[in-house]
Amino acid sequence: MGRLSLFSYVWKCVAGMEIVYFLCIFGAFVLERTAKGTELHHTFFETLPGFTWISVGSVILGAVYMFVFAVIFGSYMVWMHNSSIKE
């Protein structure tokens, strides 16, 4: 296995993270959930600084957080992989 491309890997991480984030946001509207489950779901998202359930600004802010986290995670994974390759 060769070296990973930073640009390609990071953008795949970003795309995956954003898809999962929006699936989780839309998952909050599932009606087959207990009141405690819904409360836990909302509380989880409200751990993001500045997030209030559910406003357009908060959803966008959460997407920006997920973007930043994915870039950091992807960059770290590429660095770890590429720096550990023995030549």
Biopython code that builds the backbone (N, CA, C, O; Angstrom):
import numpy as np
from Bio.PDB.StructureBuilder import StructureBuilder

atoms = [
    (1, "MET", "N", (0.854, -1.180, 0.000)),
    (1, "MET", "CA", (0.000, 0.000, 0.000)),
    (1, "MET", "C", (0.892, 1.233, 0.000)),
    (1, "MET", "O", (1.833, 1.334, 0.786)),
    (2, "GLY", "N", (0.586, 2.159, -0.883)),
    (2, "GLY", "CA", (1.410, 3.350, -1.028)),
    (2, "GLY", "C", (0.953, 4.495, -0.145)),
    (2, "GLY", "O", (0.140, 4.334, 0.765)),
    (3, "ARG", "N", (1.498, 5.637, -0.447)),
    (3, "ARG", "CA", (1.181, 6.834, 0.313)),
    (3, "ARG", "C", (-0.240, 7.296, -0.007)),
    (3, "ARG", "O", (-0.727, 7.127, -1.125)),
    (4, "LEU", "N", (-0.890, 7.880, 0.991)),
    (4, "LEU", "CA", (-2.229, 8.427, 0.808)),
    (4, "LEU", "C", (-2.140, 9.869, 0.334)),
    (4, "LEU", "O", (-1.236, 10.607, 0.726)),
    (5, "SER", "N", (-3.074, 10.261, -0.502)),
    (5, "SER", "CA", (-3.172, 11.643, -0.947)),
    (5, "SER", "C", (-3.928, 12.448, 0.118)),
    (5, "SER", "O", (-5.065, 12.120, 0.458)),
    (6, "LEU", "N", (-3.297, 13.488, 0.635)),
    (6, "LEU", "CA", (-3.919, 14.309, 1.668)),
    (6, "LEU", "C", (-5.234, 14.897, 1.168)),
    (6, "LEU", "O", (-6.254, 14.801, 1.852)),
    (7, "PHE", "N", (-5.222, 15.498, -0.005)),
    (7, "PHE", "CA", (-6.414, 16.155, -0.537)),
    (7, "PHE", "C", (-7.557, 15.161, -0.717)),
    (7, "PHE", "O", (-8.677, 15.417, -0.275)),
    (8, "SER", "N", (-7.285, 14.046, -1.354)),
    (8, "SER", "CA", (-8.320, 13.056, -1.635)),
    (8, "SER", "C", (-8.883, 12.453, -0.349)),
    (8, "SER", "O", (-10.100, 12.354, -0.196)),
    (9, "TYR", "N", (-8.030, 12.057, 0.557)),
    (9, "TYR", "CA", (-8.467, 11.410, 1.791)),
    (9, "TYR", "C", (-9.265, 12.370, 2.660)),
    (9, "TYR", "O", (-10.307, 11.998, 3.198)),
    (10, "VAL", "N", (-8.784, 13.602, 2.801)),
    (10, "VAL", "CA", (-9.476, 14.581, 3.651)),
    (10, "VAL", "C", (-10.853, 14.890, 3.081)),
    (10, "VAL", "O", (-11.822, 14.968, 3.836)),
    (11, "TRP", "N", (-10.962, 15.067, 1.779)),
    (11, "TRP", "CA", (-12.278, 15.380, 1.203)),
    (11, "TRP", "C", (-13.240, 14.205, 1.301)),
    (11, "TRP", "O", (-14.449, 14.412, 1.405)),
    (12, "LYS", "N", (-12.734, 12.982, 1.271)),
    (12, "LYS", "CA", (-13.602, 11.818, 1.497)),
    (12, "LYS", "C", (-14.075, 11.791, 2.947)),
    (12, "LYS", "O", (-15.227, 11.449, 3.213)),
    (13, "CYS", "N", (-13.207, 12.144, 3.878)),
    (13, "CYS", "CA", (-13.603, 12.226, 5.284)),
    (13, "CYS", "C", (-14.657, 13.315, 5.488)),
    (13, "CYS", "O", (-15.629, 13.116, 6.217)),
    (14, "VAL", "N", (-14.463, 14.456, 4.847)),
    (14, "VAL", "CA", (-15.420, 15.560, 4.959)),
    (14, "VAL", "C", (-16.775, 15.138, 4.396)),
    (14, "VAL", "O", (-17.805, 15.361, 5.031)),
    (15, "ALA", "N", (-16.780, 14.533, 3.217)),
    (15, "ALA", "CA", (-18.046, 14.113, 2.599)),
    (15, "ALA", "C", (-18.763, 13.098, 3.489)),
    (15, "ALA", "O", (-19.968, 13.217, 3.714)),
    (16, "GLY", "N", (-18.046, 12.120, 3.987)),
    (16, "GLY", "CA", (-18.648, 11.122, 4.860)),
    (16, "GLY", "C", (-19.195, 11.725, 6.143)),
    (16, "GLY", "O", (-20.295, 11.378, 6.574)),
    (17, "MET", "N", (-18.436, 12.624, 6.755)),
    (17, "MET", "CA", (-18.864, 13.247, 8.008)),
    (17, "MET", "C", (-20.106, 14.103, 7.800)),
    (17, "MET", "O", (-21.013, 14.075, 8.632)),
    (18, "GLU", "N", (-20.170, 14.855, 6.719)),
    (18, "GLU", "CA", (-21.330, 15.707, 6.460)),
    (18, "GLU", "C", (-22.574, 14.866, 6.181)),
    (18, "GLU", "O", (-23.668, 15.210, 6.629)),
    (19, "ILE", "N", (-22.414, 13.772, 5.449)),
    (19, "ILE", "CA", (-23.551, 12.892, 5.176)),
    (19, "ILE", "C", (-24.089, 12.308, 6.486)),
    (19, "ILE", "O", (-25.297, 12.318, 6.723)),
    (20, "VAL", "N", (-23.203, 11.806, 7.324)),
    (20, "VAL", "CA", (-23.624, 11.236, 8.613)),
    (20, "VAL", "C", (-24.256, 12.307, 9.498)),
    (20, "VAL", "O", (-25.252, 12.042, 10.170)),
    (21, "TYR", "N", (-23.693, 13.505, 9.506)),
    (21, "TYR", "CA", (-24.248, 14.598, 10.318)),
    (21, "TYR", "C", (-25.690, 14.894, 9.911)),
    (21, "TYR", "O", (-26.569, 14.985, 10.768)),
    (22, "PHE", "N", (-25.936, 15.043, 8.620)),
    (22, "PHE", "CA", (-27.290, 15.368, 8.181)),
    (22, "PHE", "C", (-28.246, 14.191, 8.361)),
    (22, "PHE", "O", (-29.432, 14.400, 8.614)),
    (23, "LEU", "N", (-27.756, 12.968, 8.236)),
    (23, "LEU", "CA", (-28.607, 11.808, 8.536)),
    (23, "LEU", "C", (-28.998, 11.809, 10.010)),
    (23, "LEU", "O", (-30.134, 11.482, 10.352)),
    (24, "CYS", "N", (-28.071, 12.172, 10.876)),
    (24, "CYS", "CA", (-28.377, 12.245, 12.307)),
    (24, "CYS", "C", (-29.361, 13.372, 12.617)),
    (24, "CYS", "O", (-30.255, 13.205, 13.447)),
    (25, "ILE", "N", (-29.201, 14.508, 11.960)),
    (25, "ILE", "CA", (-30.152, 15.611, 12.148)),
    (25, "ILE", "C", (-31.544, 15.164, 11.722)),
    (25, "ILE", "O", (-32.514, 15.363, 12.454)),
    (26, "PHE", "N", (-31.647, 14.561, 10.539)),
    (26, "PHE", "CA", (-32.951, 14.107, 10.055)),
    (26, "PHE", "C", (-33.483, 12.947, 10.894)),
    (26, "PHE", "O", (-34.696, 12.762, 10.997)),
    (27, "GLY", "N", (-32.598, 12.176, 11.483)),
    (27, "GLY", "CA", (-32.995, 11.078, 12.354)),
    (27, "GLY", "C", (-33.701, 11.546, 13.612)),
    (27, "GLY", "O", (-34.392, 10.765, 14.265)),
    (28, "ALA", "N", (-33.533, 12.810, 13.954)),
    (28, "ALA", "CA", (-34.199, 13.354, 15.133)),
    (28, "ALA", "C", (-35.709, 13.422, 14.938)),
    (28, "ALA", "O", (-36.461, 13.530, 15.907)),
    (29, "PHE", "N", (-36.145, 13.359, 13.702)),
    (29, "PHE", "CA", (-37.565, 13.472, 13.413)),
    (29, "PHE", "C", (-38.247, 12.114, 13.268)),
    (29, "PHE", "O", (-39.400, 12.036, 12.845)),
    (30, "VAL", "N", (-37.532, 11.045, 13.620)),
    (30, "VAL", "CA", (-38.121, 9.712, 13.601)),
    (30, "VAL", "C", (-39.163, 9.650, 14.714)),
    (30, "VAL", "O", (-38.873, 9.970, 15.867)),
    (31, "LEU", "N", (-40.352, 9.243, 14.367)),
    (31, "LEU", "CA", (-41.437, 9.257, 15.343)),
    (31, "LEU", "C", (-41.452, 8.021, 16.229)),
    (31, "LEU", "O", (-42.068, 8.037, 17.295)),
    (32, "GLU", "N", (-40.794, 6.962, 15.812)),
    (32, "GLU", "CA", (-40.801, 5.722, 16.584)),
    (32, "GLU", "C", (-39.672, 5.709, 17.608)),
    (32, "GLU", "O", (-38.822, 4.818, 17.603)),
    (33, "ARG", "N", (-39.676, 6.689, 18.470)),
    (33, "ARG", "CA", (-38.638, 6.812, 19.490)),
    (33, "ARG", "C", (-39.292, 7.235, 20.792)),
    (33, "ARG", "O", (-40.282, 7.966, 20.787)),
    (34, "THR", "N", (-38.746, 6.782, 21.898)),
    (34, "THR", "CA", (-39.288, 7.177, 23.198)),
    (34, "THR", "C", (-38.932, 8.636, 23.475)),
    (34, "THR", "O", (-38.060, 9.214, 22.827)),
    (35, "ALA", "N", (-39.615, 9.205, 24.434)),
    (35, "ALA", "CA", (-39.339, 10.598, 24.812)),
    (35, "ALA", "C", (-37.918, 10.730, 25.338)),
    (35, "ALA", "O", (-37.234, 11.713, 25.050)),
    (36, "LYS", "N", (-37.469, 9.738, 26.114)),
    (36, "LYS", "CA", (-36.086, 9.780, 26.630)),
    (36, "LYS", "C", (-35.071, 9.685, 25.499)),
    (36, "LYS", "O", (-34.039, 10.354, 25.533)),
    (37, "GLY", "N", (-35.359, 8.854, 24.494)),
    (37, "GLY", "CA", (-34.467, 8.724, 23.340)),
    (37, "GLY", "C", (-34.365, 10.021, 22.563)),
    (37, "GLY", "O", (-33.276, 10.415, 22.144)),
    (38, "THR", "N", (-35.491, 10.685, 22.370)),
    (38, "THR", "CA", (-35.494, 11.973, 21.672)),
    (38, "THR", "C", (-34.718, 13.014, 22.474)),
    (38, "THR", "O", (-33.942, 13.790, 21.916)),
    (39, "GLU", "N", (-34.937, 13.021, 23.785)),
    (39, "GLU", "CA", (-34.215, 13.969, 24.642)),
    (39, "GLU", "C", (-32.712, 13.727, 24.591)),
    (39, "GLU", "O", (-31.931, 14.677, 24.535)),
    (40, "LEU", "N", (-32.304, 12.462, 24.611)),
    (40, "LEU", "CA", (-30.879, 12.123, 24.527)),
    (40, "LEU", "C", (-30.294, 12.561, 23.189)),
    (40, "LEU", "O", (-29.185, 13.092, 23.136)),
    (41, "HIS", "N", (-31.037, 12.341, 22.118)),
    (41, "HIS", "CA", (-30.593, 12.743, 20.783)),
    (41, "HIS", "C", (-30.386, 14.256, 20.734)),
    (41, "HIS", "O", (-29.368, 14.723, 20.224)),
    (42, "HIS", "N", (-31.331, 15.018, 21.255)),
    (42, "HIS", "CA", (-31.207, 16.480, 21.255)),
    (42, "HIS", "C", (-30.045, 16.931, 22.138)),
    (42, "HIS", "O", (-29.301, 17.842, 21.775)),
    (43, "THR", "N", (-29.893, 16.292, 23.295)),
    (43, "THR", "CA", (-28.808, 16.651, 24.219)),
    (43, "THR", "C", (-27.445, 16.410, 23.586)),
    (43, "THR", "O", (-26.516, 17.196, 23.773)),
    (44, "PHE", "N", (-27.332, 15.317, 22.833)),
    (44, "PHE", "CA", (-26.067, 15.017, 22.166)),
    (44, "PHE", "C", (-25.661, 16.154, 21.227)),
    (44, "PHE", "O", (-24.505, 16.579, 21.229)),
    (45, "PHE", "N", (-26.602, 16.641, 20.433)),
    (45, "PHE", "CA", (-26.279, 17.730, 19.505)),
    (45, "PHE", "C", (-26.020, 19.030, 20.252)),
    (45, "PHE", "O", (-25.208, 19.844, 19.812)),
    (46, "GLU", "N", (-26.692, 19.235, 21.364)),
    (46, "GLU", "CA", (-26.514, 20.479, 22.114)),
    (46, "GLU", "C", (-25.177, 20.540, 22.851)),
    (46, "GLU", "O", (-24.859, 21.560, 23.461)),
    (47, "THR", "N", (-24.387, 19.456, 22.803)),
    (47, "THR", "CA", (-23.033, 19.531, 23.360)),
    (47, "THR", "C", (-22.099, 20.319, 22.453)),
    (47, "THR", "O", (-21.021, 20.729, 22.882)),
    (48, "LEU", "N", (-22.506, 20.537, 21.191)),
    (48, "LEU", "CA", (-21.718, 21.384, 20.293)),
    (48, "LEU", "C", (-21.890, 22.834, 20.740)),
    (48, "LEU", "O", (-23.021, 23.289, 20.912)),
    (49, "PRO", "N", (-20.807, 23.560, 20.929)),
    (49, "PRO", "CA", (-20.918, 24.957, 21.377)),
    (49, "PRO", "C", (-21.761, 25.795, 20.414)),
    (49, "PRO", "O", (-21.514, 25.806, 19.208)),
    (50, "GLY", "N", (-22.745, 26.488, 20.953)),
    (50, "GLY", "CA", (-23.576, 27.374, 20.160)),
    (50, "GLY", "C", (-24.755, 26.706, 19.482)),
    (50, "GLY", "O", (-25.534, 27.375, 18.803)),
    (51, "PHE", "N", (-24.905, 25.387, 19.653)),
    (51, "PHE", "CA", (-25.995, 24.660, 18.983)),
    (51, "PHE", "C", (-27.246, 24.723, 19.844)),
    (51, "PHE", "O", (-27.227, 24.344, 21.015)),
    (52, "THR", "N", (-28.333, 25.205, 19.254)),
    (52, "THR", "CA", (-29.644, 25.158, 19.907)),
    (52, "THR", "C", (-30.573, 24.399, 18.987)),
    (52, "THR", "O", (-30.541, 24.575, 17.769)),
    (53, "TRP", "N", (-31.390, 23.565, 19.568)),
    (53, "TRP", "CA", (-32.232, 22.676, 18.764)),
    (53, "TRP", "C", (-33.362, 23.440, 18.156)),
    (53, "TRP", "O", (-33.873, 24.290, 18.885)),
    (54, "ILE", "N", (-33.802, 23.304, 17.060)),
    (54, "ILE", "CA", (-33.282, 23.158, 15.736)),
    (54, "ILE", "C", (-33.488, 24.492, 15.033)),
    (54, "ILE", "O", (-34.621, 24.887, 14.758)),
    (55, "SER", "N", (-32.438, 25.154, 14.756)),
    (55, "SER", "CA", (-32.498, 26.397, 13.999)),
    (55, "SER", "C", (-31.540, 26.276, 12.823)),
    (55, "SER", "O", (-30.567, 25.524, 12.876)),
    (56, "VAL", "N", (-31.818, 27.005, 11.785)),
    (56, "VAL", "CA", (-30.994, 26.923, 10.568)),
    (56, "VAL", "C", (-29.551, 27.306, 10.880)),
    (56, "VAL", "O", (-28.614, 26.664, 10.405)),
    (57, "GLY", "N", (-29.383, 28.345, 11.673)),
    (57, "GLY", "CA", (-28.027, 28.765, 12.035)),
    (57, "GLY", "C", (-27.263, 27.690, 12.784)),
    (57, "GLY", "O", (-26.068, 27.499, 12.555)),
    (58, "SER", "N", (-27.950, 26.981, 13.686)),
    (58, "SER", "CA", (-27.301, 25.910, 14.437)),
    (58, "SER", "C", (-26.938, 24.734, 13.555)),
    (58, "SER", "O", (-25.879, 24.128, 13.721)),
    (59, "VAL", "N", (-27.808, 24.413, 12.623)),
    (59, "VAL", "CA", (-27.512, 23.300, 11.707)),
    (59, "VAL", "C", (-26.290, 23.637, 10.861)),
    (59, "VAL", "O", (-25.431, 22.782, 10.647)),
    (60, "ILE", "N", (-26.206, 24.863, 10.383)),
    (60, "ILE", "CA", (-25.045, 25.297, 9.588)),
    (60, "ILE", "C", (-23.790, 25.312, 10.468)),
    (60, "ILE", "O", (-22.725, 24.866, 10.039)),
    (61, "LEU", "N", (-23.914, 25.823, 11.694)),
    (61, "LEU", "CA", (-22.773, 25.839, 12.616)),
    (61, "LEU", "C", (-22.289, 24.417, 12.888)),
    (61, "LEU", "O", (-21.084, 24.163, 12.904)),
    (62, "GLY", "N", (-23.220, 23.492, 13.100)),
    (62, "GLY", "CA", (-22.855, 22.095, 13.315)),
    (62, "GLY", "C", (-22.145, 21.501, 12.107)),
    (62, "GLY", "O", (-21.201, 20.725, 12.257)),
    (63, "ALA", "N", (-22.600, 21.866, 10.901)),
    (63, "ALA", "CA", (-21.948, 21.381, 9.679)),
    (63, "ALA", "C", (-20.522, 21.925, 9.585)),
    (63, "ALA", "O", (-19.612, 21.224, 9.141)),
    (64, "VAL", "N", (-20.335, 23.167, 10.003)),
    (64, "VAL", "CA", (-18.978, 23.750, 10.006)),
    (64, "VAL", "C", (-18.098, 23.013, 11.013)),
    (64, "VAL", "O", (-16.941, 22.715, 10.716)),
    (65, "TYR", "N", (-18.635, 22.714, 12.207)),
    (65, "TYR", "CA", (-17.879, 21.933, 13.190)),
    (65, "TYR", "C", (-17.480, 20.573, 12.622)),
    (65, "TYR", "O", (-16.337, 20.140, 12.772)),
    (66, "MET", "N", (-18.418, 19.913, 11.977)),
    (66, "MET", "CA", (-18.135, 18.590, 11.410)),
    (66, "MET", "C", (-17.071, 18.691, 10.317)),
    (66, "MET", "O", (-16.219, 17.810, 10.199)),
    (67, "PHE", "N", (-17.116, 19.746, 9.528)),
    (67, "PHE", "CA", (-16.113, 19.984, 8.490)),
    (67, "PHE", "C", (-14.727, 20.103, 9.127)),
    (67, "PHE", "O", (-13.773, 19.463, 8.684)),
    (68, "VAL", "N", (-14.629, 20.920, 10.157)),
    (68, "VAL", "CA", (-13.337, 21.136, 10.825)),
    (68, "VAL", "C", (-12.833, 19.834, 11.453)),
    (68, "VAL", "O", (-11.660, 19.490, 11.312)),
    (69, "PHE", "N", (-13.723, 19.109, 12.147)),
    (69, "PHE", "CA", (-13.325, 17.844, 12.765)),
    (69, "PHE", "C", (-12.855, 16.849, 11.712)),
    (69, "PHE", "O", (-11.869, 16.144, 11.927)),
    (70, "ALA", "N", (-13.552, 16.783, 10.571)),
    (70, "ALA", "CA", (-13.185, 15.834, 9.513)),
    (70, "ALA", "C", (-11.834, 16.190, 8.896)),
    (70, "ALA", "O", (-11.037, 15.302, 8.592)),
    (71, "VAL", "N", (-11.572, 17.486, 8.709)),
    (71, "VAL", "CA", (-10.275, 17.902, 8.153)),
    (71, "VAL", "C", (-9.153, 17.528, 9.123)),
    (71, "VAL", "O", (-8.117, 17.010, 8.706)),
    (72, "ILE", "N", (-9.358, 17.788, 10.408)),
    (72, "ILE", "CA", (-8.341, 17.436, 11.398)),
    (72, "ILE", "C", (-8.123, 15.927, 11.438)),
    (72, "ILE", "O", (-6.982, 15.464, 11.412)),
    (73, "PHE", "N", (-9.214, 15.156, 11.502)),
    (73, "PHE", "CA", (-9.122, 13.706, 11.552)),
    (73, "PHE", "C", (-8.448, 13.151, 10.297)),
    (73, "PHE", "O", (-7.542, 12.323, 10.386)),
    (74, "GLY", "N", (-8.899, 13.615, 9.125)),
    (74, "GLY", "CA", (-8.325, 13.121, 7.872)),
    (74, "GLY", "C", (-6.846, 13.446, 7.750)),
    (74, "GLY", "O", (-6.051, 12.605, 7.331)),
    (75, "SER", "N", (-6.479, 14.660, 8.115)),
    (75, "SER", "CA", (-5.072, 15.063, 8.052)),
    (75, "SER", "C", (-4.218, 14.216, 8.985)),
    (75, "SER", "O", (-3.116, 13.799, 8.628)),
    (76, "TYR", "N", (-4.732, 13.968, 10.174)),
    (76, "TYR", "CA", (-4.002, 13.154, 11.149)),
    (76, "TYR", "C", (-3.821, 11.726, 10.624)),
    (76, "TYR", "O", (-2.734, 11.158, 10.728)),
    (77, "MET", "N", (-4.882, 11.153, 10.064)),
    (77, "MET", "CA", (-4.798, 9.778, 9.570)),
    (77, "MET", "C", (-3.813, 9.664, 8.405)),
    (77, "MET", "O", (-3.053, 8.698, 8.331)),
    (78, "VAL", "N", (-3.820, 10.641, 7.499)),
    (78, "VAL", "CA", (-2.874, 10.623, 6.379)),
    (78, "VAL", "C", (-1.456, 10.758, 6.904)),
    (78, "VAL", "O", (-0.559, 10.043, 6.456)),
    (79, "TRP", "N", (-1.242, 11.661, 7.843)),
    (79, "TRP", "CA", (0.094, 11.844, 8.412)),
    (79, "TRP", "C", (0.569, 10.557, 9.087)),
    (79, "TRP", "O", (1.706, 10.130, 8.890)),
    (80, "MET", "N", (-0.318, 9.936, 9.891)),
    (80, "MET", "CA", (0.061, 8.696, 10.579)),
    (80, "MET", "C", (0.402, 7.592, 9.568)),
    (80, "MET", "O", (1.396, 6.882, 9.723)),
    (81, "HIS", "N", (-0.425, 7.461, 8.547)),
    (81, "HIS", "CA", (-0.175, 6.414, 7.549)),
    (81, "HIS", "C", (1.106, 6.676, 6.779)),
    (81, "HIS", "O", (1.971, 5.806, 6.677)),
    (82, "ASN", "N", (1.222, 7.886, 6.235)),
    (82, "ASN", "CA", (2.382, 8.187, 5.381)),
    (82, "ASN", "C", (3.686, 8.210, 6.173)),
    (82, "ASN", "O", (4.732, 7.852, 5.632)),
    (83, "SER", "N", (3.650, 8.621, 7.437)),
    (83, "SER", "CA", (4.891, 8.662, 8.215)),
    (83, "SER", "C", (5.319, 7.264, 8.690)),
    (83, "SER", "O", (6.468, 7.075, 9.089)),
    (84, "SER", "N", (4.427, 6.313, 8.651)),
    (84, "SER", "CA", (4.786, 4.973, 9.124)),
    (84, "SER", "C", (5.179, 4.012, 8.002)),
    (84, "SER", "O", (5.491, 2.850, 8.260)),
    (85, "ILE", "N", (5.164, 4.491, 6.768)),
    (85, "ILE", "CA", (5.558, 3.638, 5.644)),
    (85, "ILE", "C", (7.077, 3.477, 5.661)),
    (85, "ILE", "O", (7.819, 4.457, 5.734)),
    (86, "LYS", "N", (7.517, 2.246, 5.594)),
    (86, "LYS", "CA", (8.966, 1.978, 5.540)),
    (86, "LYS", "C", (9.384, 1.903, 4.091)),
    (86, "LYS", "O", (8.780, 1.191, 3.288)),
    (87, "GLU", "N", (10.415, 2.640, 3.771)),
    (87, "GLU", "CA", (10.872, 2.656, 2.368)),
    (87, "GLU", "C", (12.150, 1.906, 2.200)),
    (87, "GLU", "O", (12.673, 1.819, 1.089)),
]
sb = StructureBuilder()
sb.init_structure("model")
sb.init_model(0)
sb.init_chain("A")
sb.init_seg("    ")
for serial, (resi, resn, name, xyz) in enumerate(atoms, 1):
    if name == "N":
        sb.init_residue(resn, " ", resi, " ")
    sb.init_atom(name, np.array(xyz, "f"), 0.0, 1.0, " ", f" {name:<3s}", serial, name[0])
structure = sb.get_structure()
